[in-house]
């Protein structure tokens, strides 16, 4: 996952009253296209999911809705897409699956910072291997930019054909 460094070194000189200059070096790196978080096993497991959809409004998450998606994922790998924040759902989904007696192999969250992540081979591989998919709430405009007319949209359509359950909350429900 993102590990390349394309940073930039810049220097600025600030003159002082006593004619001695102070040089400040600043090293900046661009934000990666995405962050990846995983809970559970690193090795993919193949199960047979059964299709279902969950569309929740914003606000408090509904445990029964996640129970539905978890059950439909049939012990497989659950992928969460976000356009902000962190791995907020990972532990919740993984622990919820165990609590209802339907353990998942893994829960992965991809937090997008750029539309370029939508074509990243690691993101596409995780989506291709997913037995459950969930979109966290966020900014509708970013969702359209990040997940339309690219490899993610193509793979989502393939996931539907594979009968992978898909859910989302808030902005994803009212998006494109």
C-alpha positions as CSV (number, residue, x, y, z in Angstrom):
1,X,0.0,0.0,0.0
2,X,1.1,3.6,-0.3
3,X,4.8,3.9,0.6
4,X,6.4,5.9,-2.1
5,X,7.9,9.3,-1.2
6,X,7.6,12.1,-3.7
7,X,8.3,14.8,-1.2
8,X,9.8,18.2,-1.9
9,X,12.6,20.0,0.0
10,X,12.3,23.8,0.2
11,X,14.5,26.4,1.8
12,X,13.8,29.9,3.0
13,X,16.1,32.5,4.3
14,X,15.1,35.0,6.9
15,X,17.5,38.0,7.5
16,X,17.9,39.1,11.1
17,X,18.9,42.4,12.6
18,X,22.5,41.4,13.2
19,X,22.9,40.4,9.6
20,X,23.1,36.7,10.4
21,X,20.7,34.7,8.3
22,X,18.6,31.9,9.6
23,X,17.9,29.1,7.1
24,X,14.8,27.0,7.5
25,X,14.5,23.7,5.7
26,X,11.0,22.3,5.3
27,X,10.4,18.8,3.9
28,X,6.8,18.1,2.7
29,X,5.3,15.0,1.3
30,X,2.0,14.8,-0.5
31,X,-0.8,13.0,1.1
32,X,-1.2,9.4,-0.2
33,X,-4.1,8.6,-2.5
34,X,-5.6,6.5,0.3
35,X,-5.0,4.9,3.7
36,X,-5.6,1.2,4.4
37,X,-6.6,-0.4,7.7
38,X,-7.2,-4.1,8.2
39,X,-8.7,-6.0,11.1
40,X,-8.4,-9.8,11.0
41,X,-6.6,-12.1,8.6
42,X,-4.3,-10.9,5.8
43,X,-4.9,-14.0,3.7
44,X,-8.0,-13.9,1.5
45,X,-10.6,-16.5,2.0
46,X,-13.2,-17.4,-0.6
47,X,-16.8,-17.8,0.6
48,X,-20.1,-17.7,-1.2
49,X,-22.0,-14.5,-0.3
50,X,-25.7,-13.9,-0.8
51,X,-26.9,-10.6,-2.2
52,X,-28.6,-8.0,-0.1
53,X,-28.7,-4.2,0.3
54,X,-28.6,-1.9,3.3
55,X,-29.3,1.8,2.9
56,X,-29.2,3.8,6.1
57,X,-29.7,7.5,6.8
58,X,-27.2,9.5,8.7
59,X,-26.9,9.3,12.4
60,X,-26.6,6.3,14.7
61,X,-25.7,3.0,13.0
62,X,-28.3,0.2,13.2
63,X,-26.8,-3.0,14.6
64,X,-29.4,-5.2,12.8
65,X,-28.4,-3.7,9.4
66,X,-24.8,-4.6,10.0
67,X,-25.9,-8.1,11.2
68,X,-27.7,-8.5,7.9
69,X,-24.7,-7.6,5.8
70,X,-22.3,-9.6,8.0
71,X,-24.5,-12.7,7.6
72,X,-24.8,-12.2,3.9
73,X,-21.0,-12.0,3.6
74,X,-20.8,-15.6,4.9
75,X,-17.5,-15.4,6.8
76,X,-15.6,-13.7,4.0
77,X,-13.7,-10.4,3.6
78,X,-15.6,-7.2,4.3
79,X,-14.4,-4.0,2.6
80,X,-15.3,-0.5,3.8
81,X,-14.8,2.6,1.7
82,X,-14.6,6.1,3.2
83,X,-13.8,9.6,2.0
84,X,-12.6,10.8,5.3
85,X,-11.6,9.9,8.8
86,X,-10.1,6.5,9.7
87,X,-10.8,2.8,10.2
88,X,-13.9,3.8,12.3
89,X,-16.0,0.7,11.3
90,X,-13.3,-2.0,11.3
91,X,-13.4,-3.0,15.0
92,X,-17.2,-2.5,15.2
93,X,-17.9,-4.8,12.2
94,X,-15.3,-7.4,13.1
95,X,-16.4,-7.6,16.7
96,X,-20.1,-7.5,15.8
97,X,-19.6,-10.4,13.5
98,X,-18.0,-12.4,16.3
99,X,-20.8,-11.4,18.7
100,X,-23.5,-12.7,16.5
101,X,-21.7,-16.0,15.8
102,X,-20.9,-15.0,12.1
103,X,-17.1,-14.3,12.2
104,X,-15.6,-12.6,9.2
105,X,-12.2,-13.4,7.8
106,X,-11.2,-9.7,7.7
107,X,-12.5,-6.1,7.6
108,X,-10.6,-3.6,5.6
109,X,-11.1,0.1,5.3
110,X,-9.9,2.2,2.5
111,X,-9.9,6.0,3.2
112,X,-9.7,7.9,0.0
113,X,-7.9,11.2,-0.3
114,X,-7.8,11.3,-4.1
115,X,-9.8,9.9,-7.1
116,X,-6.5,8.2,-8.2
117,X,-7.0,5.6,-5.5
118,X,-10.0,4.3,-7.4
119,X,-7.6,2.7,-10.0
120,X,-5.0,1.4,-7.5
121,X,-4.4,-2.3,-7.9
122,X,-4.5,-2.9,-4.1
123,X,-7.9,-1.3,-3.8
124,X,-9.3,-3.1,-6.9
125,X,-7.9,-6.5,-5.6
126,X,-9.6,-6.0,-2.2
127,X,-12.9,-5.1,-3.9
128,X,-12.5,-8.1,-6.3
129,X,-12.0,-10.4,-3.3
130,X,-14.7,-8.9,-1.1
131,X,-17.7,-10.8,0.2
132,X,-19.2,-7.7,1.8
133,X,-19.0,-4.0,0.9
134,X,-20.0,-0.9,2.9
135,X,-19.7,2.8,2.1
136,X,-19.4,5.1,5.1
137,X,-21.2,8.5,5.1
138,X,-19.4,11.6,4.0
139,X,-19.3,14.2,1.2
140,X,-21.5,13.3,-1.8
141,X,-19.4,15.2,-4.3
142,X,-16.3,13.4,-3.2
143,X,-18.1,10.0,-3.6
144,X,-19.1,10.8,-7.1
145,X,-15.6,12.0,-7.9
146,X,-13.9,9.0,-6.3
147,X,-16.1,6.1,-7.3
148,X,-17.7,7.0,-10.6
149,X,-16.5,6.2,-14.2
150,X,-13.4,4.3,-13.0
151,X,-12.2,0.8,-12.0
152,X,-14.2,0.9,-8.7
153,X,-17.5,1.5,-10.5
154,X,-16.7,-1.4,-12.8
155,X,-15.7,-3.7,-9.9
156,X,-18.8,-2.7,-8.0
157,X,-21.0,-3.8,-10.9
158,X,-19.0,-7.1,-11.0
159,X,-19.6,-7.5,-7.2
160,X,-23.3,-7.2,-7.7
161,X,-23.2,-9.9,-10.3
162,X,-21.3,-12.1,-7.8
163,X,-24.1,-11.4,-5.3
164,X,-21.9,-9.5,-2.9
165,X,-24.0,-7.7,-0.3
166,X,-23.6,-3.9,-0.4
167,X,-24.5,-1.3,2.1
168,X,-24.0,2.4,2.9
169,X,-25.0,5.2,5.1
170,X,-25.7,8.9,4.8
171,X,-24.2,10.6,1.7
172,X,-23.8,7.3,-0.2
173,X,-27.6,6.7,0.0
174,X,-28.4,10.0,-1.7
175,X,-25.4,10.2,-4.1
176,X,-25.3,9.4,-7.8
